[in-house]
Amino acid sequence: MKSINSNSKTKRFQKSKQVASLIVLFMLVALTKTNAITRTVNSGGSIQTAINASSNGDTIIVNAGTYGENLIINKQLTLLGANAAVSPNGGTRVTESIIDLGNLTSRQIRFNSNNIIMKGFRIINLNQQGAIISGGGITSTTTSSNVIIEKNLFENLKGNVIYTSGTISNWTITDNKIQTVTTYSSNFGSGLSFWVNATNLTITNNTFSNLSWEGIQLVCYNTSNNFNI
């Protein structure tokens, strides 16, 4: 019979403990990481309910249909409409995911977080200052950075379509179509309007038609602006 001395047994036991400790540590690290979830909203459902149920880093896929809602996006989320991969400027769009603001002054899409992506929606019937808005007044302290607004179709709107009045940075607004915009309260009717502190904006490949005011309005008090238009 082959004998095994106590030192050898001790070394094997210590090695097994080290391996077990590494496994436990790996499991704890894995558990502490946030696992992003993809949620799907179907016609007749609520986008805001999905937002409320989500955590930072989640993705919400909104299938074709009409959603009459006021949206408050207060988390770091990706929202994808049915045409998230199709340009409204010459692409062949499928049946739209429509956010209908209902011509109600109580309905807007508010960006109250950083790291928001919104692609592939049709947004209609605004009767307010900002279909997509960050801030809400010229003295607002709302901040929002690292935002992408892409491949959306905006039409039949009153007031500035995308309006910011807080501190924003690193916004990319690209390949959107904005059309048929009339004035709201006799003062506002631009496609894009940026107030107060707006820095590092990238605005490319958007089209504007039938607007009451400017396509792009820059009224920024921050002297360190860096725009790529």
URFEN-V498850 format. One record per backbone hydrogen bond with DSSP energy under -0.5 kcal/mol. CO is the residue of the C=O (numbers start at 1). NH is the residue of the N-H. If there is no record, write none. Layout:
BEGIN
co;nh
CO;NH
CO;NH
END
This chain:
BEGIN
co;nh
5;9
6;10
7;11
8;12
9;13
10;14
11;15
12;16
13;17
14;18
15;19
16;20
17;21
18;22
19;23
20;24
21;25
22;26
23;27
24;28
25;29
26;30
27;31
28;32
29;33
33;35
34;36
37;39
37;59
39;61
40;42
41;63
42;45
46;50
47;51
48;52
49;53
50;54
51;54
55;58
58;78
59;39
59;61
60;62
60;80
61;41
61;63
65;98
66;68
67;69
67;100
69;71
71;73
71;110
72;74
73;112
75;77
76;57
77;117
78;60
78;80
79;81
79;119
80;62
81;84
83;86
87;91
88;90
91;93
96;65
96;98
97;122
98;67
98;100
99;101
99;124
101;104
104;107
106;108
108;71
108;110
109;133
110;73
110;112
116;148
117;79
118;150
119;81
120;83
120;97
121;153
122;99
122;124
123;155
124;101
125;103
126;158
128;130
131;109
131;133
132;163
133;111
134;165
134;166
137;140
142;167
144;169
145;115
146;116
147;172
148;118
148;150
149;174
150;120
152;154
152;177
153;123
154;179
155;125
156;125
156;126
157;182
158;128
160;130
160;131
161;131
161;132
161;163
162;193
163;134
164;195
166;168
166;197
167;144
168;199
169;146
170;147
171;173
171;202
172;149
172;174
173;204
174;151
175;88
176;207
177;154
178;209
179;156
180;157
181;212
182;159
184;187
184;188
188;159
188;184
189;212
189;213
190;161
191;162
192;217
193;164
194;219
196;198
196;221
196;222
197;168
199;170
200;171
201;203
201;228
202;173
202;204
204;175
207;178
209;180
210;181
214;191
215;192
216;218
217;194
217;219
219;196
222;225
226;201
227;229
228;203
END
